[in-house]
Amino acid sequence: MKNKINFIPGLGEKPKEYKALSKYLNIVDIDWNNGKVRFGKVDTLIGFSMGAVIACEYSTKHKLKNLILCSLTPGAESLNMVKADNIIFLVGEKEKWVLKEINRVRKTLKCKNSVIVVPGSDHKITGKYQEELLQIIQKL
């Protein structure tokens, strides 16, 4: 990887909680009082949980090559406004409610997309979940 990819953490999380990922990703320090993120133009963006919702919002205004949505928080009614060439949904096997919602809203997408279910994982980017995320970004 030449440039670090921006990663938006989940609600209330801070960059220090993702120290293990910080050598591969630029962990965005988001102001959760207003949900705004600040960074320049990017080709790839990753969001986790509520951070995935923020990443979706960003991608409605800025075209992305890749959008990686980790454990997307349910509640989105449609993703048809997202401007990305490719969307990868990453979800833990134990997050059955999240997977159900992802499968529902991904039907509204007009771009290439895929779902990767991480065996034995839940709503936390650790262990196998973290390994799978790193494998994905190394293939980009």
A tleap script that builds the chain and sets N, CA, C and O, in Angstrom:
source leaprc.protein.ff14SB
mol = sequence {
  NMET LYS ASN LYS ILE ASN PHE ILE PRO GLY
  LEU GLY GLU LYS PRO LYS GLU TYR LYS ALA
  LEU SER LYS TYR LEU ASN ILE VAL ASP ILE
  ASP TRP ASN ASN GLY LYS VAL ARG PHE GLY
  LYS VAL ASP THR LEU ILE GLY PHE SER MET
  GLY ALA VAL ILE ALA CYS GLU TYR SER THR
  LYS HIE LYS LEU LYS ASN LEU ILE LEU CYS
  SER LEU THR PRO GLY ALA GLU SER LEU ASN
  MET VAL LYS ALA ASP ASN ILE ILE PHE LEU
  VAL GLY GLU LYS GLU LYS TRP VAL LEU LYS
  GLU ILE ASN ARG VAL ARG LYS THR LEU LYS
  CYS LYS ASN SER VAL ILE VAL VAL PRO GLY
  SER ASP HIE LYS ILE THR GLY LYS TYR GLN
  GLU GLU LEU LEU GLN ILE ILE GLN LYS CLEU
}
set mol.1.N position { 0.838 -1.189 0.000 }
set mol.1.CA position { 0.000 0.000 0.000 }
set mol.1.C position { 0.875 1.241 0.000 }
set mol.1.O position { 1.792 1.366 0.813 }
set mol.2.N position { 0.595 2.140 -0.898 }
set mol.2.CA position { 1.374 3.371 -0.989 }
set mol.2.C position { 0.901 4.388 0.046 }
set mol.2.O position { 1.701 4.898 0.830 }
set mol.3.N position { -0.394 4.681 0.045 }
set mol.3.CA position { -0.956 5.653 0.979 }
set mol.3.C position { -1.872 4.941 1.965 }
set mol.3.O position { -2.551 3.975 1.618 }
set mol.4.N position { -1.878 5.426 3.178 }
set mol.4.CA position { -2.785 4.852 4.155 }
set mol.4.C position { -4.232 5.176 3.779 }
set mol.4.O position { -4.537 6.250 3.259 }
set mol.5.N position { -5.091 4.233 4.053 }
set mol.5.CA position { -6.516 4.381 3.780 }
set mol.5.C position { -7.187 4.936 5.028 }
set mol.5.O position { -6.863 4.525 6.143 }
set mol.6.N position { -8.121 5.871 4.848 }
set mol.6.CA position { -8.839 6.437 5.990 }
set mol.6.C position { -9.845 5.441 6.541 }
set mol.6.O position { -10.561 4.776 5.793 }
set mol.7.N position { -9.883 5.352 7.865 }
set mol.7.CA position { -10.778 4.462 8.597 }
set mol.7.C position { -11.569 5.287 9.599 }
set mol.7.O position { -10.991 5.981 10.435 }
set mol.8.N position { -12.901 5.211 9.514 }
set mol.8.CA position { -13.768 5.938 10.453 }
set mol.8.C position { -14.257 4.948 11.507 }
set mol.8.O position { -14.989 4.015 11.178 }
set mol.9.N position { -13.863 5.136 12.775 }
set mol.9.CA position { -14.270 4.213 13.830 }
set mol.9.C position { -15.756 4.331 14.177 }
set mol.9.O position { -16.467 5.197 13.669 }
set mol.10.N position { -16.197 3.439 15.051 }
set mol.10.CA position { -17.592 3.429 15.490 }
set mol.10.C position { -17.895 4.535 16.481 }
set mol.10.O position { -16.998 5.227 16.963 }
set mol.11.N position { -19.169 4.686 16.775 }
set mol.11.CA position { -19.675 5.738 17.657 }
set mol.11.C position { -18.905 5.798 18.978 }
set mol.11.O position { -18.816 4.814 19.712 }
set mol.12.N position { -18.358 6.971 19.255 }
set mol.12.CA position { -17.658 7.214 20.512 }
set mol.12.C position { -16.235 6.677 20.567 }
set mol.12.O position { -15.520 6.927 21.537 }
set mol.13.N position { -15.809 5.937 19.533 }
set mol.13.CA position { -14.465 5.377 19.546 }
set mol.13.C position { -13.433 6.417 19.126 }
set mol.13.O position { -13.728 7.354 18.382 }
set mol.14.N position { -12.234 6.227 19.617 }
set mol.14.CA position { -11.129 7.130 19.325 }
set mol.14.C position { -10.004 6.362 18.623 }
set mol.14.O position { -9.931 5.139 18.738 }
set mol.15.N position { -9.130 7.064 17.900 }
set mol.15.CA position { -8.031 6.402 17.200 }
set mol.15.C position { -7.179 5.486 18.078 }
set mol.15.O position { -6.701 4.458 17.599 }
set mol.16.N position { -6.978 5.833 19.349 }
set mol.16.CA position { -6.124 5.016 20.221 }
set mol.16.C position { -6.667 3.599 20.404 }
set mol.16.O position { -5.918 2.693 20.769 }
set mol.17.N position { -7.969 3.399 20.153 }
set mol.17.CA position { -8.565 2.072 20.283 }
set mol.17.C position { -8.213 1.169 19.099 }
set mol.17.O position { -8.495 -0.029 19.125 }
set mol.18.N position { -7.602 1.740 18.070 }
set mol.18.CA position { -7.228 0.997 16.868 }
set mol.18.C position { -5.731 1.074 16.613 }
set mol.18.O position { -5.286 1.153 15.468 }
set mol.19.N position { -4.967 1.050 17.687 }
set mol.19.CA position { -3.514 1.181 17.583 }
set mol.19.C position { -2.920 0.105 16.662 }
set mol.19.O position { -2.001 0.395 15.896 }
set mol.20.N position { -3.429 -1.127 16.728 }
set mol.20.CA position { -2.901 -2.218 15.905 }
set mol.20.C position { -3.123 -1.974 14.411 }
set mol.20.O position { -2.335 -2.432 13.584 }
set mol.21.N position { -4.184 -1.260 14.069 }
set mol.21.CA position { -4.482 -0.978 12.665 }
set mol.21.C position { -3.812 0.295 12.152 }
set mol.21.O position { -3.762 0.531 10.945 }
set mol.22.N position { -3.299 1.112 13.069 }
set mol.22.CA position { -2.794 2.433 12.673 }
set mol.22.C position { -1.556 2.383 11.778 }
set mol.22.O position { -1.249 3.376 11.118 }
set mol.23.N position { -0.838 1.261 11.734 }
set mol.23.CA position { 0.295 1.205 10.806 }
set mol.23.C position { -0.152 0.912 9.379 }
set mol.23.O position { 0.638 1.041 8.444 }
set mol.24.N position { -1.413 0.517 9.204 }
set mol.24.CA position { -1.961 0.243 7.876 }
set mol.24.C position { -3.011 1.259 7.444 }
set mol.24.O position { -3.212 1.493 6.253 }
set mol.25.N position { -3.678 1.859 8.429 }
set mol.25.CA position { -4.802 2.755 8.164 }
set mol.25.C position { -4.617 4.081 8.873 }
set mol.25.O position { -4.002 4.145 9.938 }
set mol.26.N position { -5.147 5.132 8.285 }
set mol.26.CA position { -5.213 6.425 8.948 }
set mol.26.C position { -6.521 6.443 9.734 }
set mol.26.O position { -7.595 6.583 9.149 }
set mol.27.N position { -6.435 6.304 11.037 }
set mol.27.CA position { -7.633 6.260 11.885 }
set mol.27.C position { -8.105 7.692 12.095 }
set mol.27.O position { -7.410 8.504 12.706 }
set mol.28.N position { -9.282 7.987 11.586 }
set mol.28.CA position { -9.830 9.342 11.626 }
set mol.28.C position { -10.339 9.650 13.032 }
set mol.28.O position { -11.066 8.855 13.628 }
set mol.29.N position { -9.957 10.796 13.545 }
set mol.29.CA position { -10.454 11.256 14.848 }
set mol.29.C position { -11.716 12.075 14.580 }
set mol.29.O position { -11.646 13.267 14.281 }
set mol.30.N position { -12.842 11.432 14.690 }
set mol.30.CA position { -14.116 12.063 14.351 }
set mol.30.C position { -14.711 12.766 15.565 }
set mol.30.O position { -14.632 12.258 16.683 }
set mol.31.N position { -15.297 13.917 15.344 }
set mol.31.CA position { -16.011 14.650 16.386 }
set mol.31.C position { -17.437 14.098 16.410 }
set mol.31.O position { -18.253 14.443 15.555 }
set mol.32.N position { -17.733 13.252 17.377 }
set mol.32.CA position { -19.041 12.593 17.437 }
set mol.32.C position { -20.162 13.529 17.852 }
set mol.32.O position { -21.327 13.132 17.843 }
set mol.33.N position { -19.834 14.777 18.220 }
set mol.33.CA position { -20.890 15.751 18.521 }
set mol.33.C position { -21.584 16.232 17.252 }
set mol.33.O position { -22.755 16.613 17.276 }
set mol.34.N position { -20.837 16.210 16.132 }
set mol.34.CA position { -21.451 16.655 14.876 }
set mol.34.C position { -21.314 15.632 13.754 }
set mol.34.O position { -21.899 15.815 12.686 }
set mol.35.N position { -20.558 14.563 13.970 }
set mol.35.CA position { -20.412 13.500 12.976 }
set mol.35.C position { -19.644 13.893 11.737 }
set mol.35.O position { -19.736 13.218 10.712 }
set mol.36.N position { -18.881 14.981 11.812 }
set mol.36.CA position { -18.147 15.447 10.640 }
set mol.36.C position { -16.744 14.864 10.603 }
set mol.36.O position { -16.077 14.709 11.625 }
set mol.37.N position { -16.321 14.547 9.378 }
set mol.37.CA position { -14.966 14.059 9.165 }
set mol.37.C position { -14.242 15.025 8.242 }
set mol.37.O position { -14.842 15.660 7.375 }
set mol.38.N position { -12.935 15.119 8.454 }
set mol.38.CA position { -12.138 16.014 7.618 }
set mol.38.C position { -10.924 15.266 7.105 }
set mol.38.O position { -10.061 14.834 7.868 }
set mol.39.N position { -10.883 15.129 5.811 }
set mol.39.CA position { -9.708 14.611 5.143 }
set mol.39.C position { -9.870 14.932 3.672 }
set mol.39.O position { -10.972 15.202 3.195 }
set mol.40.N position { -8.769 14.898 2.970 }
set mol.40.CA position { -8.806 15.222 1.546 }
set mol.40.C position { -9.464 14.130 0.720 }
set mol.40.O position { -10.055 13.189 1.249 }
set mol.41.N position { -9.347 14.281 -0.570 }
set mol.41.CA position { -9.923 13.317 -1.495 }
set mol.41.C position { -9.268 11.945 -1.301 }
set mol.41.O position { -8.047 11.839 -1.180 }
set mol.42.N position { -10.089 10.912 -1.275 }
set mol.42.CA position { -9.587 9.545 -1.100 }
set mol.42.C position { -10.195 8.630 -2.163 }
set mol.42.O position { -11.272 8.901 -2.694 }
set mol.43.N position { -9.486 7.548 -2.458 }
set mol.43.CA position { -9.999 6.531 -3.381 }
set mol.43.C position { -10.748 5.435 -2.637 }
set mol.43.O position { -11.719 4.872 -3.143 }
set mol.44.N position { -10.280 5.142 -1.423 }
set mol.44.CA position { -10.853 4.072 -0.614 }
set mol.44.C position { -11.143 4.603 0.775 }
set mol.44.O position { -10.351 5.350 1.350 }
set mol.45.N position { -12.283 4.211 1.303 }
set mol.45.CA position { -12.698 4.639 2.645 }
set mol.45.C position { -13.295 3.440 3.369 }
set mol.45.O position { -14.047 2.656 2.790 }
set mol.46.N position { -12.946 3.313 4.648 }
set mol.46.CA position { -13.466 2.234 5.487 }
set mol.46.C position { -14.202 2.853 6.660 }
set mol.46.O position { -13.739 3.834 7.243 }
set mol.47.N position { -15.347 2.282 7.007 }
set mol.47.CA position { -16.081 2.715 8.190 }
set mol.47.C position { -16.549 1.512 8.988 }
set mol.47.O position { -16.897 0.477 8.419 }
set mol.48.N position { -16.556 1.650 10.308 }
set mol.48.CA position { -17.009 0.587 11.200 }
set mol.48.C position { -18.247 1.034 11.956 }
set mol.48.O position { -18.253 2.106 12.560 }
set mol.49.N position { -19.302 0.216 11.926 }
set mol.49.CA position { -20.531 0.435 12.677 }
set mol.49.C position { -21.133 1.796 12.311 }
set mol.49.O position { -21.488 2.015 11.153 }
set mol.50.N position { -21.252 2.700 13.264 }
set mol.50.CA position { -21.785 4.032 12.959 }
set mol.50.C position { -20.817 4.795 12.047 }
set mol.50.O position { -21.241 5.660 11.281 }
set mol.51.N position { -19.542 4.483 12.128 }
set mol.51.CA position { -18.563 5.068 11.216 }
set mol.51.C position { -18.818 4.652 9.774 }
set mol.51.O position { -18.494 5.394 8.847 }
set mol.52.N position { -19.400 3.460 9.579 }
set mol.52.CA position { -19.771 3.006 8.233 }
set mol.52.C position { -20.913 3.858 7.689 }
set mol.52.O position { -20.974 4.117 6.487 }
set mol.53.N position { -21.812 4.293 8.559 }
set mol.53.CA position { -22.897 5.184 8.139 }
set mol.53.C position { -22.306 6.519 7.688 }
set mol.53.O position { -22.723 7.076 6.672 }
set mol.54.N position { -21.329 7.032 8.449 }
set mol.54.CA position { -20.660 8.291 8.088 }
set mol.54.C position { -19.920 8.116 6.759 }
set mol.54.O position { -19.925 9.021 5.924 }
set mol.55.N position { -19.286 6.963 6.561 }
set mol.55.CA position { -18.583 6.692 5.302 }
set mol.55.C position { -19.571 6.671 4.130 }
set mol.55.O position { -19.262 7.172 3.048 }
set mol.56.N position { -20.746 6.095 4.342 }
set mol.56.CA position { -21.785 6.103 3.299 }
set mol.56.C position { -22.202 7.526 2.971 }
set mol.56.O position { -22.353 7.882 1.803 }
set mol.57.N position { -22.385 8.334 3.999 }
set mol.57.CA position { -22.774 9.728 3.800 }
set mol.57.C position { -21.699 10.469 2.998 }
set mol.57.O position { -22.019 11.213 2.071 }
set mol.58.N position { -20.433 10.267 3.353 }
set mol.58.CA position { -19.326 10.884 2.620 }
set mol.58.C position { -19.379 10.481 1.149 }
set mol.58.O position { -19.165 11.306 0.261 }
set mol.59.N position { -19.668 9.204 0.903 }
set mol.59.CA position { -19.648 8.690 -0.471 }
set mol.59.C position { -20.863 9.115 -1.297 }
set mol.59.O position { -20.912 8.838 -2.496 }
set mol.60.N position { -21.821 9.768 -0.696 }
set mol.60.CA position { -22.913 10.331 -1.500 }
set mol.60.C position { -22.485 11.658 -2.125 }
set mol.60.O position { -23.099 12.137 -3.079 }
set mol.61.N position { -21.415 12.245 -1.568 }
set mol.61.CA position { -20.925 13.540 -2.064 }
set mol.61.C position { -19.600 13.437 -2.808 }
set mol.61.O position { -19.245 14.326 -3.582 }
set mol.62.N position { -18.860 12.335 -2.569 }
set mol.62.CA position { -17.533 12.158 -3.146 }
set mol.62.C position { -17.421 10.760 -3.742 }
set mol.62.O position { -17.694 9.765 -3.070 }
set mol.63.N position { -17.022 10.693 -4.999 }
set mol.63.CA position { -16.874 9.411 -5.692 }
set mol.63.C position { -15.686 8.641 -5.128 }
set mol.63.O position { -14.598 9.192 -4.963 }
set mol.64.N position { -15.904 7.361 -4.834 }
set mol.64.CA position { -14.852 6.495 -4.311 }
set mol.64.C position { -14.628 5.318 -5.243 }
set mol.64.O position { -15.536 4.885 -5.952 }
set mol.65.N position { -13.422 4.815 -5.232 }
set mol.65.CA position { -13.139 3.586 -5.956 }
set mol.65.C position { -13.634 2.397 -5.125 }
set mol.65.O position { -14.300 1.501 -5.643 }
set mol.66.N position { -13.300 2.402 -3.835 }
set mol.66.CA position { -13.696 1.322 -2.920 }
set mol.66.C position { -14.268 1.893 -1.633 }
set mol.66.O position { -13.739 2.846 -1.062 }
set mol.67.N position { -15.350 1.291 -1.197 }
set mol.67.CA position { -15.967 1.632 0.078 }
set mol.67.C position { -16.094 0.330 0.851 }
set mol.67.O position { -16.758 -0.603 0.400 }
set mol.68.N position { -15.457 0.266 2.018 }
set mol.68.CA position { -15.512 -0.938 2.844 }
set mol.68.C position { -16.325 -0.605 4.084 }
set mol.68.O position { -15.956 0.259 4.880 }
set mol.69.N position { -17.440 -1.311 4.229 }
set mol.69.CA position { -18.371 -1.061 5.326 }
set mol.69.C position { -18.316 -2.232 6.298 }
set mol.69.O position { -18.797 -3.325 5.999 }
set mol.70.N position { -17.734 -1.995 7.443 }
set mol.70.CA position { -17.574 -3.027 8.465 }
set mol.70.C position { -18.719 -2.929 9.466 }
set mol.70.O position { -18.905 -1.899 10.115 }
set mol.71.N position { -19.483 -4.011 9.583 }
set mol.71.CA position { -20.587 -4.079 10.542 }
set mol.71.C position { -21.478 -2.841 10.453 }
set mol.71.O position { -21.755 -2.190 11.460 }
set mol.72.N position { -21.918 -2.528 9.245 }
set mol.72.CA position { -22.772 -1.362 8.999 }
set mol.72.C position { -23.953 -1.354 9.960 }
set mol.72.O position { -24.721 -2.314 10.017 }
set mol.73.N position { -24.095 -0.276 10.707 }
set mol.73.CA position { -25.210 -0.144 11.635 }
set mol.73.C position { -26.521 -0.134 10.869 }
set mol.73.O position { -26.701 0.686 9.969 }
set mol.74.N position { -27.441 -1.030 11.211 }
set mol.74.CA position { -28.732 -1.063 10.511 }
set mol.74.C position { -29.485 0.253 10.658 }
set mol.74.O position { -29.304 0.988 11.629 }
set mol.75.N position { -30.314 0.524 9.693 }
set mol.75.CA position { -31.109 1.741 9.736 }
set mol.75.C position { -31.160 2.442 8.400 }
set mol.75.O position { -32.081 3.215 8.134 }
set mol.76.N position { -30.180 2.178 7.557 }
set mol.76.CA position { -30.195 2.775 6.218 }
set mol.76.C position { -31.329 2.146 5.422 }
set mol.76.O position { -31.507 0.928 5.433 }
set mol.77.N position { -32.077 2.964 4.748 }
set mol.77.CA position { -33.178 2.452 3.941 }
set mol.77.C position { -32.742 2.146 2.526 }
set mol.77.O position { -33.348 1.327 1.835 }
set mol.78.N position { -31.674 2.822 2.099 }
set mol.78.CA position { -31.222 2.647 0.729 }
set mol.78.C position { -29.771 3.069 0.624 }
set mol.78.O position { -29.304 3.934 1.365 }
set mol.79.N position { -29.071 2.455 -0.295 }
set mol.79.CA position { -27.695 2.852 -0.575 }
set mol.79.C position { -27.566 3.335 -2.013 }
set mol.79.O position { -26.457 3.425 -2.540 }
set mol.80.N position { -28.686 3.644 -2.646 }
set mol.80.CA position { -28.668 4.004 -4.060 }
set mol.80.C position { -28.018 5.352 -4.353 }
set mol.80.O position { -27.769 5.657 -5.520 }
set mol.81.N position { -27.738 6.162 -3.354 }
set mol.81.CA position { -27.087 7.458 -3.566 }
set mol.81.C position { -25.563 7.364 -3.424 }
set mol.81.O position { -24.851 8.323 -3.721 }
set mol.82.N position { -25.070 6.218 -2.975 }
set mol.82.CA position { -23.641 6.020 -2.773 }
set mol.82.C position { -22.922 6.030 -4.117 }
set mol.82.O position { -23.365 5.409 -5.082 }
set mol.83.N position { -21.787 6.759 -4.158 }
set mol.83.CA position { -20.983 6.863 -5.380 }
set mol.83.C position { -19.672 6.106 -5.170 }
set mol.83.O position { -18.661 6.681 -4.766 }
set mol.84.N position { -19.712 4.811 -5.453 }
set mol.84.CA position { -18.517 3.984 -5.325 }
set mol.84.C position { -18.523 2.942 -6.432 }
set mol.84.O position { -19.574 2.440 -6.831 }
set mol.85.N position { -17.335 2.628 -6.918 }
set mol.85.CA position { -17.229 1.590 -7.941 }
set mol.85.C position { -17.433 0.205 -7.345 }
set mol.85.O position { -17.967 -0.693 -7.996 }
set mol.86.N position { -17.002 0.045 -6.101 }
set mol.86.CA position { -17.050 -1.255 -5.447 }
set mol.86.C position { -17.320 -1.072 -3.958 }
set mol.86.O position { -16.708 -0.224 -3.309 }
set mol.87.N position { -18.231 -1.866 -3.426 }
set mol.87.CA position { -18.509 -1.834 -1.986 }
set mol.87.C position { -18.305 -3.229 -1.430 }
set mol.87.O position { -18.827 -4.211 -1.957 }
set mol.88.N position { -17.536 -3.298 -0.355 }
set mol.88.CA position { -17.321 -4.556 0.350 }
set mol.88.C position { -17.941 -4.417 1.732 }
set mol.88.O position { -17.597 -3.513 2.493 }
set mol.89.N position { -18.854 -5.320 2.044 }
set mol.89.CA position { -19.462 -5.377 3.369 }
set mol.89.C position { -18.729 -6.461 4.152 }
set mol.89.O position { -18.609 -7.597 3.693 }
set mol.90.N position { -18.249 -6.107 5.320 }
set mol.90.CA position { -17.578 -7.052 6.199 }
set mol.90.C position { -18.409 -7.139 7.463 }
set mol.90.O position { -18.737 -6.118 8.067 }
set mol.91.N position { -18.755 -8.367 7.870 }
set mol.91.CA position { -19.638 -8.547 9.018 }
set mol.91.C position { -19.242 -9.810 9.776 }
set mol.91.O position { -18.863 -10.815 9.175 }
set mol.92.N position { -19.333 -9.746 11.099 }
set mol.92.CA position { -19.046 -10.908 11.927 }
set mol.92.C position { -20.180 -11.926 11.842 }
set mol.92.O position { -21.350 -11.559 11.739 }
set mol.93.N position { -19.828 -13.180 11.885 }
set mol.93.CA position { -20.814 -14.268 11.793 }
set mol.93.C position { -21.901 -14.156 12.870 }
set mol.93.O position { -23.055 -14.511 12.630 }
set mol.94.N position { -21.534 -13.669 14.035 }
set mol.94.CA position { -22.489 -13.562 15.145 }
set mol.94.C position { -23.416 -12.356 15.025 }
set mol.94.O position { -24.336 -12.209 15.830 }
set mol.95.N position { -23.193 -11.496 14.040 }
set mol.95.CA position { -24.014 -10.300 13.841 }
set mol.95.C position { -25.156 -10.589 12.863 }
set mol.95.O position { -25.262 -9.946 11.818 }
set mol.96.N position { -25.989 -11.537 13.199 }
set mol.96.CA position { -27.060 -11.975 12.297 }
set mol.96.C position { -28.010 -10.840 11.925 }
set mol.96.O position { -28.440 -10.758 10.775 }
set mol.97.N position { -28.342 -9.975 12.857 }
set mol.97.CA position { -29.240 -8.845 12.595 }
set mol.97.C position { -28.610 -7.853 11.617 }
set mol.97.O position { -29.303 -7.272 10.782 }
set mol.98.N position { -27.278 -7.661 11.724 }
set mol.98.CA position { -26.570 -6.758 10.811 }
set mol.98.C position { -26.540 -7.363 9.405 }
set mol.98.O position { -26.785 -6.664 8.421 }
set mol.99.N position { -26.243 -8.645 9.314 }
set mol.99.CA position { -26.191 -9.318 8.017 }
set mol.99.C position { -27.551 -9.266 7.319 }
set mol.99.O position { -27.623 -9.065 6.106 }
set mol.100.N position { -28.602 -9.444 8.068 }
set mol.100.CA position { -29.955 -9.375 7.499 }
set mol.100.C position { -30.208 -7.992 6.887 }
set mol.100.O position { -30.742 -7.893 5.782 }
set mol.101.N position { -29.832 -6.937 7.591 }
set mol.101.CA position { -30.032 -5.570 7.100 }
set mol.101.C position { -29.133 -5.261 5.903 }
set mol.101.O position { -29.556 -4.584 4.966 }
set mol.102.N position { -27.900 -5.752 5.934 }
set mol.102.CA position { -26.987 -5.540 4.808 }
set mol.102.C position { -27.574 -6.174 3.549 }
set mol.102.O position { -27.592 -5.553 2.486 }
set mol.103.N position { -28.046 -7.394 3.671 }
set mol.103.CA position { -28.628 -8.078 2.504 }
set mol.103.C position { -29.865 -7.356 1.989 }
set mol.103.O position { -30.151 -7.385 0.792 }
set mol.104.N position { -30.590 -6.715 2.881 }
set mol.104.CA position { -31.774 -5.962 2.463 }
set mol.104.C position { -31.394 -4.697 1.694 }
set mol.104.O position { -31.918 -4.452 0.607 }
set mol.105.N position { -30.489 -3.897 2.251 }
set mol.105.CA position { -30.173 -2.612 1.614 }
set mol.105.C position { -29.227 -2.747 0.424 }
set mol.105.O position { -29.210 -1.871 -0.441 }
set mol.106.N position { -28.450 -3.807 0.359 }
set mol.106.CA position { -27.530 -3.938 -0.789 }
set mol.106.C position { -28.272 -4.177 -2.088 }
set mol.106.O position { -27.703 -4.015 -3.167 }
set mol.107.N position { -29.530 -4.559 -1.999 }
set mol.107.CA position { -30.361 -4.719 -3.204 }
set mol.107.C position { -30.585 -3.389 -3.917 }
set mol.107.O position { -30.935 -3.369 -5.097 }
set mol.108.N position { -30.387 -2.282 -3.210 }
set mol.108.CA position { -30.598 -0.949 -3.803 }
set mol.108.C position { -29.341 -0.417 -4.498 }
set mol.108.O position { -29.383 0.639 -5.129 }
set mol.109.N position { -28.232 -1.138 -4.385 }
set mol.109.CA position { -26.967 -0.693 -4.969 }
set mol.109.C position { -26.940 -0.867 -6.480 }
set mol.109.O position { -27.535 -1.790 -7.036 }
set mol.110.N position { -26.228 0.052 -7.124 }
set mol.110.CA position { -26.062 -0.002 -8.570 }
set mol.110.C position { -24.632 -0.371 -8.947 }
set mol.110.O position { -24.305 -0.446 -10.132 }
set mol.111.N position { -23.787 -0.598 -7.966 }
set mol.111.CA position { -22.383 -0.886 -8.225 }
set mol.111.C position { -22.031 -2.318 -7.813 }
set mol.111.O position { -22.832 -3.029 -7.206 }
set mol.112.N position { -20.818 -2.708 -8.162 }
set mol.112.CA position { -20.296 -4.009 -7.760 }
set mol.112.C position { -20.221 -4.037 -6.228 }
set mol.112.O position { -19.786 -3.072 -5.599 }
set mol.113.N position { -20.653 -5.163 -5.640 }
set mol.113.CA position { -20.581 -5.270 -4.190 }
set mol.113.C position { -20.470 -6.726 -3.769 }
set mol.113.O position { -20.837 -7.635 -4.513 }
set mol.114.N position { -19.961 -6.927 -2.569 }
set mol.114.CA position { -19.822 -8.278 -2.030 }
set mol.114.C position { -19.954 -8.229 -0.512 }
set mol.114.O position { -19.756 -7.190 0.118 }
set mol.115.N position { -20.295 -9.386 0.055 }
set mol.115.CA position { -20.420 -9.521 1.508 }
set mol.115.C position { -19.444 -10.598 1.959 }
set mol.115.O position { -19.413 -11.699 1.410 }
set mol.116.N position { -18.652 -10.261 2.964 }
set mol.116.CA position { -17.736 -11.230 3.562 }
set mol.116.C position { -18.142 -11.407 5.017 }
set mol.116.O position { -18.149 -10.454 5.796 }
set mol.117.N position { -18.479 -12.641 5.369 }
set mol.117.CA position { -18.855 -12.976 6.743 }
set mol.117.C position { -17.640 -13.604 7.420 }
set mol.117.O position { -17.088 -14.592 6.934 }
set mol.118.N position { -17.232 -13.023 8.541 }
set mol.118.CA position { -16.047 -13.493 9.257 }
set mol.118.C position { -16.472 -14.539 10.299 }
set mol.118.O position { -17.187 -14.217 11.248 }
set mol.119.N position { -16.035 -15.776 10.122 }
set mol.119.CA position { -16.427 -16.858 11.036 }
set mol.119.C position { -16.069 -16.565 12.494 }
set mol.119.O position { -14.963 -16.121 12.803 }
set mol.120.N position { -17.029 -16.825 13.378 }
set mol.120.CA position { -16.816 -16.698 14.814 }
set mol.120.C position { -16.705 -15.280 15.348 }
set mol.120.O position { -16.512 -15.097 16.550 }
set mol.121.N position { -16.821 -14.282 14.501 }
set mol.121.CA position { -16.627 -12.892 14.930 }
set mol.121.C position { -17.932 -12.207 15.282 }
set mol.121.O position { -19.008 -12.600 14.831 }
set mol.122.N position { -17.809 -11.165 16.105 }
set mol.122.CA position { -18.964 -10.360 16.469 }
set mol.122.C position { -18.686 -8.901 16.132 }
set mol.122.O position { -17.911 -8.619 15.218 }
set mol.123.N position { -19.299 -7.977 16.844 }
set mol.123.CA position { -19.249 -6.551 16.541 }
set mol.123.C position { -17.997 -5.894 17.126 }
set mol.123.O position { -18.097 -4.965 17.927 }
set mol.124.N position { -16.827 -6.375 16.727 }
set mol.124.CA position { -15.560 -5.842 17.209 }
set mol.124.C position { -14.479 -6.176 16.191 }
set mol.124.O position { -14.402 -7.314 15.728 }
set mol.125.N position { -13.653 -5.215 15.837 }
set mol.125.CA position { -12.584 -5.459 14.873 }
set mol.125.C position { -11.342 -5.936 15.630 }
set mol.125.O position { -10.424 -5.172 15.927 }
set mol.126.N position { -11.364 -7.230 15.923 }
set mol.126.CA position { -10.238 -7.891 16.588 }
set mol.126.C position { -10.096 -9.285 15.978 }
set mol.126.O position { -10.980 -9.745 15.254 }
set mol.127.N position { -9.002 -9.942 16.267 }
set mol.127.CA position { -8.801 -11.328 15.847 }
set mol.127.C position { -9.017 -11.562 14.366 }
set mol.127.O position { -8.442 -10.873 13.524 }
set mol.128.N position { -9.857 -12.548 14.056 }
set mol.128.CA position { -10.122 -12.923 12.660 }
set mol.128.C position { -10.722 -11.772 11.859 }
set mol.128.O position { -10.445 -11.623 10.669 }
set mol.129.N position { -11.539 -10.968 12.514 }
set mol.129.CA position { -12.165 -9.818 11.827 }
set mol.129.C position { -11.076 -8.863 11.340 }
set mol.129.O position { -11.087 -8.430 10.188 }
set mol.130.N position { -10.147 -8.546 12.222 }
set mol.130.CA position { -9.045 -7.648 11.869 }
set mol.130.C position { -8.184 -8.263 10.768 }
set mol.130.O position { -7.791 -7.565 9.834 }
set mol.131.N position { -7.889 -9.547 10.864 }
set mol.131.CA position { -7.092 -10.223 9.837 }
set mol.131.C position { -7.782 -10.149 8.474 }
set mol.131.O position { -7.127 -9.889 7.465 }
set mol.132.N position { -9.079 -10.373 8.438 }
set mol.132.CA position { -9.830 -10.324 7.182 }
set mol.132.C position { -9.800 -8.918 6.588 }
set mol.132.O position { -9.622 -8.757 5.380 }
set mol.133.N position { -9.971 -7.912 7.424 }
set mol.133.CA position { -9.921 -6.525 6.952 }
set mol.133.C position { -8.556 -6.221 6.343 }
set mol.133.O position { -8.480 -5.610 5.277 }
set mol.134.N position { -7.493 -6.633 6.997 }
set mol.134.CA position { -6.144 -6.376 6.487 }
set mol.134.C position { -5.903 -7.112 5.167 }
set mol.134.O position { -5.243 -6.576 4.276 }
set mol.135.N position { -6.425 -8.324 5.032 }
set mol.135.CA position { -6.284 -9.049 3.767 }
set mol.135.C position { -7.008 -8.313 2.632 }
set mol.135.O position { -6.512 -8.246 1.508 }
set mol.136.N position { -8.162 -7.776 2.938 }
set mol.136.CA position { -8.934 -7.037 1.928 }
set mol.136.C position { -8.168 -5.811 1.449 }
set mol.136.O position { -8.041 -5.584 0.246 }
set mol.137.N position { -7.658 -5.021 2.390 }
set mol.137.CA position { -6.979 -3.788 1.974 }
set mol.137.C position { -5.665 -4.073 1.254 }
set mol.137.O position { -5.240 -3.275 0.418 }
set mol.138.N position { -5.018 -5.184 1.556 }
set mol.138.CA position { -3.789 -5.524 0.861 }
set mol.138.C position { -4.043 -5.939 -0.585 }
set mol.138.O position { -3.141 -5.860 -1.419 }
set mol.139.N position { -5.261 -6.380 -0.886 }
set mol.139.CA position { -5.611 -6.788 -2.251 }
set mol.139.C position { -6.040 -5.599 -3.119 }
set mol.139.O position { -6.123 -5.719 -4.342 }
set mol.140.N position { -6.311 -4.462 -2.490 }
set mol.140.CA position { -6.790 -3.314 -3.265 }
set mol.140.C position { -5.702 -2.697 -4.126 }
set mol.140.O position { -5.954 -1.723 -4.834 }
savepdb mol mol.pdb
quit
